[in-house]
Amino acid sequence: MRAWLLAVAVTACGTSSTGGADAGPDTSCGLDCAAQATYGLVVNRCFEYSDDATRKKDPPSLGVLVLPVFTLDNSLKVLPVEYRQAGQLKMRDSFVIKNGDLLLARREFPGTDQSVTYRDSSLVISGVKWLQRDSANGETYTSAVKALVVNGAGLSNSTDSSYRVTTAVPSAAELKTPLNSYLDGLKLITGESPTDNGSDPRRVFVPNVGFVLIASPLSLAPGTPTTPMSLQRIRDMGTPDAGSGDCSLGAP
């Protein structure tokens, strides 16, 4: 997979938005157009999922919407991603792309006013690594950070934390979704210690598509039961093909 991802990245990059070969990534579509295409983080793209790996659900069991770039805490540009069920916002992730790598900077649970933000030793938001553009099976990414947790009652605490993502080969069943049967991908197995702050125990990533399977508690509480969600539809909101329904409510 590594060689394939590198080839995709080189092809997608082209020239930068400033026209120079070494001027950095093209940011005209957000943070890094080539990396966003690889990770499936295309602004206004809606991913809809079923809680049944073999058939679509109407309405979808989960909708995941990529929003335009936002400046987090007036200091860091991020791509917000919202997770909705029956139109209700359950969780929001703020992603950073650094040198082509995908990092999670903050995870919020708006219904409870809870959140976790990952900072470095200087308390600057740094994020935790999920993927790199040339990710391959059998890799482990460990991020040593300070996890700043807000508990929803106006209280917060910062804890030295180790956030770990291990990549593995997904099974054929994990690559088979109501939308498609994919041939290649990576399974992400995630853990955080000493406290798990609502991390996703399992995801399956397919390059140039995105996450085709998500198992997430959608909650800050560790140990919350999770039902795997399998991809059933991709819609680019605002286009005629997307229909009139909001993300997670389906379309006629």
C-alpha positions in Angstrom: 0.0 0.0 0.0 2.8 2.4 0.8 4.0 2.8 -2.8 0.5 3.3 -4.0 -0.2 6.1 -1.5 2.9 7.9 -2.4 2.1 7.7 -6.1 -1.4 9.1 -5.4 0.0 11.9 -3.3 2.5 13.0 -6.0 -0.2 12.9 -8.7 -2.7 14.8 -6.7 -0.3 17.5 -5.5 0.5 19.3 -8.8 1.7 22.8 -8.1 1.0 24.7 -4.9 -1.5 27.5 -4.6 1.4 30.0 -4.8 2.8 28.5 -8.0 6.2 27.4 -6.7 7.4 23.8 -6.6 8.6 24.1 -3.0 6.0 26.6 -1.7 4.1 24.1 0.3 0.8 22.3 -0.3 -2.1 23.6 -2.3 -4.5 25.1 0.4 -7.2 26.3 -2.0 -9.6 23.6 -0.8 -8.8 23.8 2.9 -5.5 22.8 4.5 -3.8 20.5 2.0 -5.7 19.5 -1.1 -3.7 16.4 -1.9 -3.8 15.0 1.6 -7.5 15.8 2.0 -8.2 13.8 -1.2 -6.2 10.9 0.2 -8.0 11.0 3.6 -11.5 11.7 2.1 -11.7 15.0 4.0 -13.3 17.0 1.1 -15.2 20.0 2.4 -19.0 19.6 2.4 -18.7 15.9 1.8 -21.2 13.8 3.7 -20.5 10.1 4.5 -23.6 8.1 5.6 -23.3 4.8 7.4 -25.5 1.8 8.3 -25.3 -0.2 11.5 -25.9 -3.2 9.3 -22.8 -4.3 7.3 -25.0 -5.9 4.6 -27.7 -3.4 3.9 -28.5 0.3 3.8 -30.6 2.0 6.3 -33.2 4.8 5.7 -32.5 7.1 7.4 -28.8 6.4 7.8 -27.6 5.2 11.2 -24.8 7.9 11.2 -23.9 10.9 9.1 -20.4 12.4 9.0 -20.0 15.8 7.5 -16.7 17.6 6.6 -17.0 21.3 7.3 -14.9 24.2 5.9 -11.6 25.2 7.7 -12.1 26.8 11.1 -9.5 28.5 13.4 -9.4 26.6 16.7 -8.9 28.8 19.7 -7.9 31.6 17.4 -4.6 29.9 16.7 -4.8 26.7 14.7 -6.5 26.0 11.4 -8.4 22.7 11.4 -10.9 20.8 9.4 -14.0 20.2 11.6 -15.9 16.9 11.1 -19.3 16.5 12.6 -21.0 13.2 13.5 -24.8 13.2 13.4 -27.6 10.7 14.2 -31.1 11.5 13.1 -30.0 15.1 12.5 -28.7 15.5 16.1 -25.0 16.5 16.6 -23.3 13.9 18.7 -19.6 14.6 18.2 -17.2 16.9 16.5 -13.6 16.2 15.5 -11.1 18.9 14.6 -8.4 17.5 12.3 -5.0 19.0 11.5 -2.8 18.0 8.5 0.9 18.5 9.1 3.4 17.5 6.4 0.7 15.3 4.9 0.0 13.5 8.2 -3.5 13.4 9.7 -3.8 14.4 13.4 -6.7 14.8 15.7 -6.5 18.1 17.6 -9.7 18.1 19.6 -12.8 15.9 20.1 -16.0 17.5 21.3 -19.3 16.2 22.5 -21.6 19.3 22.1 -24.7 17.7 23.8 -22.7 17.4 27.1 -20.3 20.3 26.7 -17.4 17.8 27.1 -14.2 17.8 25.1 -10.6 16.6 25.0 -7.8 18.6 23.4 -4.3 17.3 22.7 -1.5 19.7 23.5 2.3 19.5 23.7 4.5 20.2 26.8 4.2 23.9 26.1 0.4 23.6 26.1 0.2 24.4 22.4 -2.4 22.3 20.5 -0.4 19.7 18.7 -2.8 16.8 18.0 -2.3 13.1 18.0 -1.3 11.2 14.8 -3.9 8.9 13.2 -2.3 8.4 9.7 0.5 9.5 7.5 0.3 9.8 3.8 2.5 6.7 3.3 0.9 4.6 6.1 1.3 0.8 5.8 0.2 -2.2 7.6 1.9 -3.0 10.9 2.9 0.5 12.0 2.3 2.2 15.4 2.0 5.9 15.9 2.5 7.0 19.6 1.8 10.6 20.6 3.0 11.8 24.0 0.7 14.7 24.8 -1.2 16.5 27.5 -4.8 15.6 27.3 -6.9 18.6 28.4 -10.3 17.3 29.3 -13.4 19.5 29.9 -16.0 17.6 31.8 -19.1 19.7 31.0 -19.5 21.2 34.5 -17.0 24.0 33.9 -14.1 21.9 35.2 -11.1 20.8 33.4 -7.9 18.8 34.0 -4.7 18.2 32.0 -3.1 14.7 32.1 0.1 13.4 30.6 -1.3 10.9 28.0 0.0 8.4 25.6 -2.2 8.1 22.5 -1.5 5.1 20.2 -2.7 4.1 16.8 -1.7 0.7 15.3 -2.4 -0.2 11.7 -3.4 -3.7 10.6 -4.9 -5.5 7.6 -8.7 -5.4 7.7 -10.7 -8.5 7.1 -12.7 -9.0 3.9 -15.8 -8.5 6.1 -14.5 -5.1 7.4 -13.9 -4.0 3.8 -17.4 -5.0 2.6 -19.9 -2.3 3.1 -23.4 -1.6 1.8 -21.8 0.9 -0.7 -19.0 -1.3 -2.0 -16.6 -4.2 -1.4 -13.1 -2.6 -1.2 -10.0 -4.5 -2.1 -7.4 -2.7 0.0 -7.3 -0.6 3.2 -5.9 -0.2 6.7 -7.5 -1.0 10.0 -6.8 1.5 12.8 -6.7 0.2 16.3 -6.7 3.0 18.8 -5.9 3.3 22.5 -5.1 6.0 25.1 -3.6 5.7 28.5 -3.8 6.3 31.4 -7.4 7.4 30.6 -9.3 6.6 27.4 -11.0 9.9 26.4 -13.6 8.6 24.0 -11.2 7.2 21.4 -12.5 5.0 18.6 -11.5 1.4 19.2 -11.6 0.6 15.5 -11.8 2.2 12.1 -11.1 1.0 8.5 -9.5 3.5 6.1 -9.5 3.2 2.3 -7.3 5.7 0.5 -9.1 8.3 -1.6 -12.4 7.3 -0.1 -12.1 7.8 3.7 -13.3 5.7 6.6 -15.5 2.9 5.4 -16.0 1.5 8.9 -16.3 3.5 12.1 -16.7 2.0 15.6 -16.9 5.0 18.0 -18.5 5.4 21.4 -19.6 9.0 20.4 -19.0 9.7 24.0 -16.1 10.8 26.3 -16.8 8.0 28.7 -14.5 5.0 28.2 -16.0 1.6 27.7 -19.1 2.9 26.1 -20.6 0.1 23.8 -20.0 0.7 20.1 -21.8 -0.6 17.1 -19.7 -0.6 13.9 -21.0 1.7 11.2 -20.4 0.7 7.6 -20.4 3.1 4.7 -23.5 3.2 2.6 -23.4 6.5 0.7 -21.2 9.5 -0.1 -22.9 12.8 -0.9 -21.3 16.2 -1.8 -23.7 18.6 -0.1 -24.9 21.5 -2.2 -24.8 19.5 -5.5 -27.9 18.3 -7.4 -27.0 14.7 -6.8 -26.9 15.1 -3.0 -30.6 15.6 -2.7 -32.3 17.9 -0.2 -31.9 15.9 3.0 -29.4 17.0 5.6 -26.4 14.7 6.3 -27.7 11.8 8.4 -31.3 12.3 7.3 -30.8 10.9 3.9 -32.0 12.2 0.6 -35.2 11.5 -1.5 
